[in-house]
Amino acid sequence: MKLYSSPATPFGRKAAIVAREHGLALEIENVNPFTSEELERLNPIKLIPVLVLDDGMVLYDSHVICSHLDEIGGGATLYPEAGRLDWQRRMTLGTALTEASVQWVFQKRQPADQQSDNLKTHYEKRVRRITAALDAEVDALAAAPFRIDHIAAICGIGHLEFRHDASWRADCPALTAWYEEMQDRPSVAATQPTD
């Protein structure tokens, strides 16, 4: 299987963590989603990650890719039936954190005369609300086996710190401590974002 991704994308990182958790080997090809003609050919949305299966089938969207990797991988599922609504809710928070962080970056990277202070403030406030909500959920995260909600939160926070800063930590001590503990997990340590 071949994963088209980037060392900086939190969505590709999510797929890479799931694959590592299940002992699945992926050939990873790093692409620039803005310039890659191959990505455009594979995925009409032209976003990463994209997973090309051994039979040639192409999957896109990290939710679909992660779910498929979980189905075919070894070991315990990262999508258990037990507590489904709870972990889905937390997975949504992690995904929304990632999306807000990415959109905030895109806004900051616009030429100065095209940036929107309103949008930057909007995304920053969304990030603060989500990290506060995850901070309130830390006991549930810490008590549960490693699952997709953990992965979504780790990828969201990882992108936030990689592209912005760690100022969220001041208001979220419990989440900070949990996140630091998660950094020692091999799948997390091996997939740290880079440029």
C-alpha positions as CSV (number, residue, x, y, z in Angstrom):
1,M,0.0,0.0,0.0
2,K,1.2,3.5,-0.8
3,L,0.3,6.6,1.2
4,Y,0.6,10.0,-0.4
5,S,1.2,12.4,2.4
6,S,3.6,15.1,3.7
7,P,5.7,15.2,6.8
8,A,3.8,18.2,8.0
9,T,0.2,17.1,7.5
10,P,-1.7,16.1,10.6
11,F,-4.2,14.1,8.5
12,G,-1.5,12.0,7.0
13,R,0.1,11.6,10.4
14,K,-3.2,10.2,11.7
15,A,-3.1,7.5,9.0
16,A,0.6,6.8,9.7
17,I,-0.1,6.4,13.4
18,V,-3.0,4.0,12.7
19,A,-0.8,1.9,10.4
20,R,2.0,1.7,13.0
21,E,-0.4,0.7,15.7
22,H,-1.6,-2.2,13.6
23,G,1.8,-3.2,12.3
24,L,1.0,-2.3,8.7
25,A,3.9,-1.3,6.4
26,L,3.1,1.6,4.2
27,E,5.2,3.0,1.3
28,I,5.0,6.7,1.9
29,E,5.4,9.2,-0.9
30,N,5.6,12.8,0.2
31,V,3.9,15.2,-2.1
32,N,3.0,18.9,-2.2
33,P,-0.8,19.1,-2.5
34,F,-0.6,22.5,-4.2
35,T,1.6,21.4,-7.0
36,S,1.4,17.6,-7.4
37,E,-0.1,16.5,-10.7
38,E,0.0,12.9,-9.5
39,L,-2.2,13.8,-6.5
40,E,-4.6,15.6,-8.8
41,R,-4.9,12.5,-10.9
42,L,-5.5,10.2,-7.9
43,N,-7.8,12.4,-5.9
44,P,-10.3,14.9,-7.4
45,I,-10.4,16.8,-4.1
46,K,-6.6,17.1,-4.4
47,L,-6.0,16.8,-0.7
48,I,-3.7,14.5,1.3
49,P,-3.6,11.8,2.5
50,V,-4.4,9.4,-0.3
51,L,-4.0,5.6,0.1
52,V,-3.5,3.4,-3.0
53,L,-4.2,-0.2,-2.1
54,D,-2.3,-3.1,-3.6
55,D,-5.2,-3.8,-6.0
56,G,-5.1,-0.2,-7.3
57,M,-8.1,1.1,-5.4
58,V,-7.6,4.7,-4.3
59,L,-8.9,5.9,-0.9
60,Y,-9.0,9.5,0.2
61,D,-10.0,11.3,3.4
62,S,-8.2,10.4,6.6
63,H,-11.4,9.1,8.2
64,V,-11.8,6.5,5.4
65,I,-8.2,5.6,5.3
66,C,-7.8,5.1,9.0
67,S,-11.0,3.1,9.2
68,H,-9.8,0.8,6.4
69,L,-6.3,0.4,8.0
70,D,-8.0,-0.5,11.3
71,E,-10.1,-3.1,9.6
72,I,-7.2,-4.9,7.9
73,G,-4.6,-4.4,10.6
74,G,-3.6,-6.7,13.5
75,G,-4.3,-6.2,17.1
76,A,-7.2,-4.5,18.9
77,T,-9.5,-2.2,17.0
78,L,-9.0,1.6,17.4
79,Y,-12.8,1.9,16.7
80,P,-14.4,-0.2,19.5
81,E,-18.1,-0.6,19.9
82,A,-17.9,0.1,23.7
83,G,-18.3,3.8,24.4
84,R,-18.8,4.6,20.7
85,L,-20.6,7.9,21.2
86,D,-18.1,9.1,23.7
87,W,-15.0,8.4,21.7
88,Q,-16.7,9.6,18.5
89,R,-17.4,12.9,20.2
90,R,-13.8,13.2,21.3
91,M,-12.6,12.2,17.9
92,T,-14.7,15.0,16.4
93,L,-13.1,17.5,18.8
94,G,-9.6,16.3,17.8
95,T,-10.5,16.6,14.1
96,A,-12.0,20.0,14.5
97,L,-8.9,21.2,16.3
98,T,-6.8,20.0,13.4
99,E,-9.0,21.7,10.9
100,A,-9.1,25.0,12.8
101,S,-5.3,24.9,13.2
102,V,-4.8,24.3,9.5
103,Q,-7.2,27.0,8.4
104,W,-5.6,29.4,10.8
105,V,-2.2,28.7,9.2
106,F,-3.7,29.3,5.7
107,Q,-5.0,32.6,6.9
108,K,-1.7,33.6,8.4
109,R,0.1,32.7,5.1
110,Q,-1.9,35.0,2.9
111,P,-0.3,38.2,1.8
112,A,-0.8,40.8,4.5
113,D,-3.4,42.7,2.5
114,Q,-5.5,39.6,2.0
115,Q,-5.5,38.3,5.6
116,S,-8.7,38.6,7.6
117,D,-8.3,39.5,11.3
118,N,-11.8,38.3,11.8
119,L,-11.0,34.9,10.5
120,K,-7.7,34.6,12.4
121,T,-9.6,35.5,15.6
122,H,-12.3,33.1,14.7
123,Y,-9.9,30.2,14.3
124,E,-7.9,31.1,17.4
125,K,-11.1,31.2,19.5
126,R,-12.2,27.9,18.1
127,V,-8.8,26.3,19.0
128,R,-9.1,27.7,22.6
129,R,-12.6,26.3,23.0
130,I,-11.6,22.9,21.7
131,T,-8.5,22.6,23.8
132,A,-10.6,23.6,26.9
133,A,-13.1,20.9,26.0
134,L,-10.4,18.3,25.6
135,D,-8.9,19.3,28.9
136,A,-12.2,18.6,30.6
137,E,-12.2,15.1,28.9
138,V,-8.7,14.1,30.0
139,D,-9.8,11.6,32.6
140,A,-11.8,9.7,30.1
141,L,-8.9,9.8,27.6
142,A,-6.4,8.6,30.2
143,A,-8.7,5.8,31.4
144,A,-9.4,4.3,27.9
145,P,-7.2,2.1,25.8
146,F,-5.4,3.9,22.9
147,R,-8.1,4.6,20.2
148,I,-8.8,6.9,17.3
149,D,-10.0,9.7,19.6
150,H,-6.5,9.7,21.2
151,I,-4.9,9.8,17.8
152,A,-7.2,12.7,16.6
153,A,-6.4,14.8,19.7
154,I,-2.7,14.1,19.4
155,C,-2.6,15.1,15.7
156,G,-4.6,18.2,16.4
157,I,-2.4,19.3,19.3
158,G,0.8,18.4,17.4
159,H,-0.2,20.5,14.4
160,L,-1.2,23.4,16.7
161,E,2.2,23.4,18.4
162,F,4.1,22.8,15.1
163,R,2.5,25.6,13.2
164,H,1.5,28.1,16.0
165,D,2.8,27.8,19.6
166,A,2.2,26.1,22.9
167,S,0.3,28.9,24.5
168,W,-2.8,26.7,24.9
169,R,-1.0,24.8,27.6
170,A,-1.3,27.6,30.1
171,D,-5.1,27.1,30.3
172,C,-5.1,23.3,30.0
173,P,-2.8,21.6,32.5
174,A,-4.5,18.3,32.5
175,L,-4.4,18.0,28.7
176,T,-0.8,19.2,28.7
177,A,0.2,16.4,31.0
178,W,-1.7,13.8,29.1
179,Y,-0.2,15.0,25.8
180,E,3.3,14.9,27.1
181,E,2.7,11.3,28.3
182,M,1.5,10.3,24.8
183,Q,4.8,11.5,23.2
184,D,6.6,8.4,24.4
185,R,4.3,6.1,22.5
186,P,6.3,4.7,19.6
187,S,3.7,5.5,16.9
188,V,3.4,9.0,18.1
189,A,7.2,9.6,18.5
190,A,7.9,8.2,15.0
191,T,5.4,10.5,13.3
192,Q,6.3,14.0,14.7
193,P,5.6,16.7,12.1
194,T,8.5,18.2,10.2
195,D,8.9,20.6,7.2
